[in-house]
Amino acid sequence: MVTIINRLGNAAVSAPDTEAAPAVRELRHPEKQNRPESPILKKPDWLRVKAPGSAGYNETRKIVRDAKLVTVCEEAACPNIGECWTKNHATLMIMGDTCTRACAFCNVKTGMPAALDMDEPNRVGMTVAKMGLSHVVITSVDRDDLSDGGAQHFAEVIRQIRLQSPKTTIEILTPDFLRKDGAAEIVIDAKPDVFNHNLETVPRNYLKIRPGARYYHSLRLLERVKERDPQQFTKSGIMVGLGESKEEVMQVMDDMRSAGVDFITIGQYLQPTRKHAAIDRFVSPDEFKAYESIARAKGFLMVSSSPLTRSSHHAGEDFERLRTARAALAGR
């Protein structure tokens, strides 16, 4: 018998071992297959969302498919996809669908990526113009296999959006460009409106949750954006529910403010499969509100803190609030 593997690496069906049998599909997370399984906790009511399927959702899906683009909405199994795609919002993921890292929390496929698609920046620009987006979020997989980590590709995507949809404001969510000298500067100098890089969790969890990254390197990346171009908004986010303490979250807030970060997002970690890092607990809505109050008191221009908060959720509306907050601060 040949076992057919589905997209998440779980056994789906069995087929006779004959020449006509389908080939075994590639595992999405091969590096996690030998890890022990952990139970997936039942979601509380405040984390339940409607299944996608509206006319607006289907229209956005068709546009993305026709342009042969990848979205982090699908690859990371975002719970907000139904809401965002219905509103014609999608976060585009460039440089392929395969990441060279293997973070314990992430649902994006891991492995050796294909060569860069040099026409992708042009297609991204065309898609943004076709969708008539006022604000777009561009993220990517980690590309440790590239000498610049994909920095030049990011810059070209930004250039094409400026060329083909000049009124669109651009938010990028980048990798850390670890050990890629000069790469961050290439992206900063492309002048996105918002430079986002997520710290993801508290420093104590890095070895377990984000083993390919370094907390202080990521923090320093955000600081370098402000040093090189003080007018760029900087943004970063963390997940809670991974065993962190309130005091550790507050320390991350202080670290972000020391690096000049303008906007913090705090959301609930959701376990993609039984092979991924286990959820420690579901953080209550009241605790998220308390985190929001603390973050605002620490001086962030914008705070998004709720169970369903994700880096790109309501990004366009939040960008307008961010600009308004900066203008109000300047006018004091």
N, C-alpha and C positions, 0 to 999 in steps of 0.2 A: 504493500500500500504506500502511496505517496501522499504526504500531508500537505494540503494547500494552506499557505500562511496569508492572513489578511494584512491590511495596511499597518495595524498596530503590532504585528508580530505574534498574534494569537492564532492557535489552530482553528480553522474554520470548518472544513469538510475533508473527507477522505475520498480518494479516487483510486481505482485499480491501477496497479503498477504496470502499465502498458505503454507502447510507443505513442499512443494517442493521448495519454494523460497530460494535463497541463503542467507546465514547468512550475517549480516552486518559486513563489514570489520573493523578491528581496526583502529581508527583514528591515523594518524601519529603524529599530534600535538594536543592532546586533551586539553592541558592547554591554547591553543590559540583560541579555538572555540568561546568564549564569547567576544573576542576583536573586536573592530570595524574594518571594512575592509578599506584599503587604496588603491588608484589606483596604478597600476604598470605602471611606465612611459615607453614610447616607447624608445627602445635602439637606441643610435646614431650609425652611420655607423661603427665607430671604435670599436664597441663591438660586431659586428656580426661575427659569426663563422659558418663553414660548419657543417651540421648534420653528426654525425659519421656513419660509415658503410663500411669502407675499409676492405680489406682482413686482414691486420695487426690488425685492431681493433677487428675483429671477432675472430682472433686467441688468442689475449690476453684475451678476454672475456671468451673464452672456457677454457683456462688454469685456470683462476680465479674460474669459475663455478665448474670445475672438482675437484678443491681442496677445495671446499666449504668455500671459503674465502670471506670477505667483503671488498669493496674498498670505500674510502672516495670520490673517483671520482664520483661514482654513488650516494652515500648517501647524499652528499652535493651538488649534481647537478652541478658539476664543468663545466664551459663552455669550458675547454680545453681538455675534455675527448677524443674527436675524434683525436686530434693531438697526445696526449700522448700515447694512446693505440695503435695507428698506429705504433708508434716508439717502442712498447713493453715496455712502461713505465706505471706503475700503483702504486698508493699509497695504501698500504694495511692497513685496519682498524681492529685492534684486539679488543678482549673482547666483541664482539657482535655488533649489529647494533642499540642498544637502549641506549640512554644517560640519566643519572639521572639529568642533568641540562636542563634548558629550555631557552637558550639564544634567544633573540629576532631576531637575524640575521640568525640563523642556520637552515638548512633543515634536519639535522639528526633527526631521530625518537626519541621521548622522552617517558619516562615511567620507569617501573621497569624492569631491564635487567634480562636475564636468568643467571643461574650459569655459571661460567667460563668453557670453553671447554679446558680441560687439554692437549688434543692432538694438539691444535692449533699451539703452537710454532713449533712442529715438521713439521706440514703441511706448515707453512710459510717458514721454512728452505728449505724444499723440493721444494716448488714453486719458490723461489728465485734461487735455483740451476738449476731448469728446464728451467727457463726463461733466464738463463745466464746473470743475471744482474750484471753490474759493480758497480752500486750504487742503493740502495733501500731506500725508505722512509716508515717508519712504524708510523702510528698514532693510536689513539684510541678514543673511547667515554669516557666521564667522568664516573667513577665508584665510586660514593660517598658511595655506599652500601657496598663496600669492606673495610676491616680494613686498608689496605695499599694503597687503591685507584687503585690497579692493578699493583703496582710497581714491585712485584716479577714476575708477568706474563710478563711484559715488558722485564725484565732482562733475563728471560728464552728464549724469542723470539730472543733477541740479541745473546744469547749463541748458539742457534740452527743455526742461520744464519752463525755465525763464524765457527761452526762445519761442516755444509753441503756445504757452499759456501765461503771458507776462503778468497778469493780475493775480495769479495764484500765489499764495504764501506757502512756504515750504518748511516742513518740519522733518528732520531726519532722526532716526534712532539707530545709532551706529554700534559696531563691535568696539572692543577696547583697543585695537591696533597694538596689542602687546608685542614687544620686540620688533616693531616696524618703524624704525627711525624716520621721522619726517612725514609719516603718513597722515597723522592727525592734522598737521598744518595744511596739507593739501585740501582736506575736507573743510576745515575752518575757513580757508581763503576762498572757497567756493561760495561763501556767504549764505548759508541757509538762514531762515528767519528764526528757527528754533533748533538748537543742537541738543539732542537727548541721548543720554547713555545711562542705562539702568545699573545701579549698584546691586539690585535684586534681593539681597539679604544682608544680615548683620555679619561683621567680620568673622565671628566665631564659627559661622556655618560654611565658610568658603570652601574649605577642604572637602567637605561632604557634598555640598550643593552646587558649587561652581568651581570645581577643581582646576580647570584650565585657566582661570582668571586670578587676578591679584587685587584685593580690595583697594589698597592705596594707589595702585597704578590707575584704576578706574576713577578714583577720586581726583587724582592729579590730572587726568585727561579733562575732566570738567573744569578744573581750575585753569588749565592752559587755554581753553576756549575764551574765558573771560579776559585773560591776560592779553591774548592776541587780538580779540575783537570784542570790546566791552559792550557793544550794542547788540550782539547776539544774545537772545534769551537762552538760558541753559535749563535743562530739565532732567530729573532723574527719579527713579521709582524703586520701591521695594515691595516684596510680598510678605505677608504675615501668615502665621499658621504653620511655621517651620521650626517651632521650638524656641523662638527668640523671646526675650523678656521685654517688658515695657521700657526698662532703663536702656537696653541695647538699642531699641528703636529710637529713643530720644537722643542717644549718642550719635547715631547715623544722621539724624536731623542736624545736629550741631556740626558734624563733619561736612555735610552738604552746604550749610550756610557759610562755613569757613572757606569753602571753595567757590562761593559766590553763586550757588545754584538758586535760580529764581522760582522754580516750580517743582513741587514734590508730588508724586502719586503713590498711594498706599492701597493695595488691594489684597484680597484673599487668595492664597495659593490653592489651586485645585489640581489634584493628582491625575495626570493623564491616563496612566495604566498602573497595574499592580507592581510593575517593575521599577516605577519611578519612586522618588522620595515620598515617604508617607506623610500624610497630613497630621500634624500634631494636634490641632484643634481648629474649629471654626470660630473665628473672631466675631463677636456680636456687633450689630450696627451701632450700638451705643459706644462701644470701644473705638470704632472707627471715627465717630464724631468727636470723641475725646482726643484722638490723635490729630484730627483736623484743627481743633482749638489750640493744641500745643504747638503745632507747626506754624500756625498763623502768628502766635505770640512770639515765635522765634524769628519772624521777619520774612518768611517766604511771600513772594508776590501772589502766588497762586498755590492752592492746595486742593487736591482731589483725593478723598479718603472715603472709601466705601467698599463693601464686599465685592462688588462687580467692577470696581475701578480697574482699568487697564491703561497702559501707556498712551494708547491712541484713542481711547473712548472719549467722545465729545471733544476731540482735539481742536476742531475749528472754533467751536464756541469758547473753549477755554483759552485759545490764542487771543481772541478779541478781549476777553476779560484780563488777560495778561498785559496786553497793550494799555488797556484802560487803567490798570493798577499802577503801571510804571508812570503813565502821564500824571496820575493823581499824586504820586509820590514826588515827582519832579516839580509839581505846582505848589507844594507846601511852602 
